[in-house]
């Protein structure tokens, strides 16, 4: 137990030093610190270094190692229909209104899921559109783009096979209609999978071309990046929203709205914003 506690404290102090140097927000990692520390400890073992102090010295002598450390800070927690109330509002109100507007202008409804991990968010949107909205606006097309930096996560998204924990919030009718269970995993139907296009992008350097009617950027920029970087990225993100388009961020995620005059609160409780 003392060794574990010592390692925990050492990692905490190490992250206090390292995260700001990566442009990351320490507060965002409070609940996921163990996950990051475990990856760093494994790396320390691979390099045969004497603990976190040794890894800090190694980083100072090997600048390329910062890229490896940066990869350890990516948090990939996700599931279908996370923050379920947001999805109800999307299906009942947001998507129908935006789709009708797009139809009047004779264009595709465009959506982007940023930091999509293994695809649950983007596929949730596809499910809502397919089962709840599309019949209300006949002939209207939707285009869903999902991006993430992690190649492994994107491969899992493309495979679209999920454990029970990932689908626990999927409404039963949708689960029966669009998933089949095989070898203990829930496999998403091809008709839903083909609605989403996945791209490997680091949001800090590259974003898909807009404009988009709906952008999901949940538990990513505001949660993990330092304020200056978050403002810079949110400006670029909101620049990619159509007039009247909606941005969704995590329910408990900080959002620098005072630095983003082009967007207004759409639903404060659900952390939705409208351009």
N, C-alpha and C positions, 0 to 999 in steps of 0.2 A: 504493500500500500504506500509506504513512504516514497518508493521509487516512482510509482505512478503519479503521486501528487507532485513530486519534484519535476518530472517530465512535463506535467500539465502546466506548472508555473513557468518553467523554462520556455515552453512553446508560447505561452501567453505573452511573455516579455519579448520573445523573438518576433511575434506577429505585430506587436506594438511598434517595433522598429521597422519591420519589412513592409507591411501593408501600405503605409503612406508613400513609400518609395516606389510602389507599383501604381500609385494613383488610386488606391482603394480605401474604402471607408471602414475603419476598425469596428464601428458600432454594428455594421451589417453582418458581421461574422460571429456575433455573440452566441447564437443558437447553433451554428454549424462549425464552430471552431474545432471540435473533436475530429470531424471529417478531414479538415485541412491538416491538422496536426498529425494524424495518422499517416497521411501521404508523405509529409515532410520527414517523419521518423523513418519511414521505409527508405526514403532517398538517402538519409544520413547513414543508414545501414549499408546501402549499396556502395556508398563512397568511403565507407570505413572511417568515418569522422567521429571525433570525441564530442558528441552531443550537439545541441543547438548553437553553442558558442563556436564550435568548430565549423558548423555550416555557415554561420555568419561570416567567419573569416574566409571560407571558401568562396562565398558570393563576392566578397570584396576583391579576391584575387582572380576570379573567373567570371567576368561580366556576362558571358553567354548563359550562365546558370540561372540568371534572373528569368529567362524565358521558361525554363523548367519549373521554377517556383511559381510563376504566373499560372502555369497550367494546373497547379495544385489548388488554386484558389477558385476554380470554376465549380459552382454549386449546381447540381443537376436534379434537384428534387422536383418532381412533377407528377401529376396524375390527371386523368380525364375529369373535366367539369370542376376543377378546383375553384373555390369561391363561387359556389353554385348560384347564389343570388345574381351575380353578374351575368351568368348565362341565361337566366330567366328573363332578365331585362333585355339582353341582346336579342333573344328570340321573339319576345313579345312586342318590343318597341323599336330598338335601335336598327336592327337589320332590315325589317320591313320598310321603315321610313327611308333609309339610305338606298335600299334597292329600288324603291319606287322613283326616287330622284334620279338614280342612274338610268333607269328604264326610260324616263322622259327625255334624257339626253342621249339615249341610244348608245350606251357604253356599258362595259363590263363593271361589275362591282368588284373592287380590288381590296384585298386585306393582306396584312403582314403580321406574322408572329415572330417577334425578335427574341433570340435566346430560347429557341424552341425545344432544346434538349432532345428527348426521344419522341417528340411529335404529338404528345397528348393534347396540348392546347390547340394546335392547328387542326388536328383531327376532330376535336370537340366542336370547333367552328363548322367543319364540314358536316358533321352529324346534325347540328342545329339547322343548318341551311337545308340539307337534304330532307330531313324529316318534318321540319316545322315551318320553314319559310318559303321554300321554292314553289310550292303549289299555290301560294297566295299571290305570287307575281309570275305568272306563266311566261316562259320564254326568257326570263332574265338569267344571265350567266354570272357566275362568280369565279374569281381567280384568287387562290390562296397561296401566298409565298411564305415559307418558313425558313429562318436562318439560324445558324449556330456555328460556333467556332470549333466544336469538338467533333471530329470525324467519327469517333466511335459512337457517339450519341446519334449522329445523323444516320449511321448504318442501322442502328436499332429502330429509328423512326421509319426507315425504308422497309424494314422487315415487318413492322407493325404487329408484333406479337408481344403481349403484355401479361404480367403476373396479376393475380387477383387484387393486390393492393392498388394497382394503377387504375382499375376499372370500378372500384367500389362505389363511386358517386355517379356512375352512368345509370340513368333511369332504366328500369327493367324493360320497357317496350323497345328502347333503342338497343339494349344489350342483346335481346332476343333476335332483333331484326338484322343487326349489323356486325355481330361477332359470332364466331364459332369456337368452341373449346377444343383444343388439340394438344395432347401431351402436357396437360396442366397449364397451358397458356391460352389467352384469349386472342384470337386472330381476327383482325379487322377485315371486313369485306373489301374486295378490290375496288368496287364502285366508289367507296369512300376514300380509299388510299389514293386513287388517281386524281382526286380533286386538289391535292396538295403538291406543290413543287418545293423541294428542299435545296438550299444553297449553303455551302460552307463559307461563312463570312465572320470576321471579327468586327463587331459593331463599332469598335474604337477606330477602325480604319476604313471599313467599307460597309455601305448599306445599299439595299436594292433601290432602283429608281422608283420614284413615286409618280403621280400621287396615289395615296391609298385612302379609302373611305373609312377603314377601321385599322388601327394599329394596336397590337398587344405588345407591351413592353413591361411585363409583370415580374417583380422581384429580380430586377437586373440592374438597370442604370441607377435609379434612385437608391436602391438598397445597398449596392456594393461599391459604387464609384464615389470618390471624393466630390465635394460640392462643385468645385470649378469644372471638373471633367463631366459631371452629371449635367450641369447647365449647358455646356458645349454640345453634349450629345443630344439632349432634349430639344435644343434649338434645331439641330439637323433632323431629328425625328419629326417634330411638329411641322417643319418645312415640307415634309413629305405627306402631310395630311391635306385632303381636299377641303375646300371651304365647307364647313358643316360636318366634317369628318370627326370621328371619335377616337380618343386615345384611352386605353385602359392600362392602369398600372396596379401593382399589388395593393391589397386592402390596407396594409399597414406600412406602406412604402413612402418615404419622404418625396415630395415633388416641389421643385422650386418655381411655383406658379408666378411669383412676383418678378421673376426674370424672364417670363414667357408671356408677353402681352398679347400674343395672337391667340391664346387659348383661355377659355373660361370654364368654371366648374359646371359639369353636366349633372353629376350625381356625387355629392360629397361622400356619402356613406360607402359607396362602391368604388370610390377613387376613379371616376370617369371624367374625362375632360373633352370639351368640344372646341374646334377651331372656329 
